[in-house]
Each structure stands twice: as structure tokens, then as C-alpha cells.
Amino acid sequence: MLVEAGIDVVDLGPSLVPDEGDHAYLIRAFTSLSERDRLEEAFYGSDAWRDGPRARVLDPIDSYQTVVLDVREAVVEGLRTAG
């Protein structure tokens, strides 16, 4: 759904640290913070998300962290191909 909404999903998957249980990561790339705001607002405010998988996705999440990095496109591509 994120990709269909125009969000660049670079990589996602489970944590590789054995003691972290069901931890996972999602790496997304945006050209700017304003693009991030616009795309997230459109996606998370959409009926497709709210009336669709929202509850199933969010209910098992106890906590989450957001980290925003400013990196070159080559770094994003490296993450994309490494995953």
C-alpha cells in the first residue's frame, strides 16, 4: 500500500538481534521533509488505510521510533540493494 501511495520503500524486515523478539524495521526514502509530510498525510489519512489494515498493523505495536537521516542517493541505493 505504501508503494501504491507513492512512498519509496527502500527495505523492511525483522530485526537481526535474536533477543529483540518481534522487532522490525521499515526504511522509506523521500526527496524532502515536505514530500514526506505530504505523502504520509495522504496515505495515513486515506480511507484505504483507515478502513483497511490499519488496526491489524498498529494493534500489535507497543512502541516505535522514527529516525530521519539526510543521506546521499548512493547510500539509499546501497541500502536498497543490500536488503
C-alpha positions as CSV (number, residue, x, y, z in Angstrom):
1,M,0.0,0.0,0.0
2,L,2.8,2.4,0.7
3,V,4.4,1.9,-2.7
4,E,1.0,2.3,-4.4
5,A,0.7,5.6,-2.5
6,G,4.0,6.8,-4.0
7,I,6.1,6.2,-0.9
8,D,9.6,4.8,-1.7
9,V,10.0,1.7,0.5
10,V,13.8,1.0,0.5
11,D,13.8,-2.1,2.7
12,L,11.9,-3.7,5.5
13,G,12.2,-6.8,7.6
14,P,12.7,-8.3,11.1
15,S,15.4,-7.3,13.5
16,L,18.5,-9.4,13.3
17,V,19.2,-9.2,17.0
18,P,17.9,-12.5,18.5
19,D,16.8,-11.1,21.9
20,E,14.6,-8.4,20.3
21,G,11.6,-10.6,19.7
22,D,9.2,-9.4,17.1
23,H,11.0,-6.1,16.3
24,A,11.1,-5.0,12.7
25,Y,12.2,-2.1,10.6
26,L,10.9,-0.1,7.7
27,I,13.2,2.2,5.6
28,R,11.5,4.7,3.4
29,A,13.1,7.4,1.3
30,F,11.8,10.9,0.5
31,T,13.3,13.8,-1.5
32,S,12.5,16.3,1.2
33,L,10.7,16.6,4.6
34,S,7.8,18.4,2.9
35,E,7.4,15.5,0.5
36,R,7.5,13.1,3.5
37,D,4.8,15.2,5.2
38,R,2.6,15.3,2.1
39,L,2.8,11.6,1.2
40,E,2.4,10.5,4.8
41,E,-0.6,12.8,5.4
42,A,-2.2,11.5,2.2
43,F,-1.5,7.8,3.0
44,Y,-2.4,7.7,6.7
45,G,-5.4,9.9,6.2
46,S,-6.8,7.7,3.4
47,D,-9.9,5.6,3.7
48,A,-7.9,2.7,2.2
49,W,-5.5,2.8,5.3
50,R,-8.1,3.7,8.0
51,D,-10.8,1.3,6.8
52,G,-8.2,-1.4,5.7
53,P,-5.3,-2.9,7.5
54,R,-4.7,0.0,10.0
55,A,-5.9,-1.8,13.1
56,R,-4.2,-5.1,12.2
57,V,-0.9,-3.3,11.6
58,L,-1.0,-1.0,14.6
59,D,-2.6,-3.1,17.3
60,P,0.4,-5.3,18.0
61,I,2.9,-2.4,18.1
62,D,3.9,-1.5,21.7
63,S,6.3,1.3,20.7
64,Y,8.1,2.7,17.7
65,Q,10.9,5.1,16.9
66,T,11.3,7.4,13.9
67,V,14.8,8.4,12.8
68,V,15.2,10.9,9.9
69,L,18.6,10.9,8.1
70,D,19.9,13.2,5.4
71,V,21.9,10.9,3.1
72,R,23.1,10.9,-0.4
73,E,21.1,8.9,-3.0
74,A,24.1,6.4,-3.3
75,V,23.5,5.5,0.4
76,V,19.8,4.9,-0.2
77,E,20.7,2.7,-3.3
78,G,23.2,0.8,-1.2
79,L,20.6,0.1,1.4
80,R,18.1,-0.9,-1.3
81,T,20.5,-3.4,-2.9
82,A,21.9,-4.8,0.4
83,G,18.3,-5.7,1.6
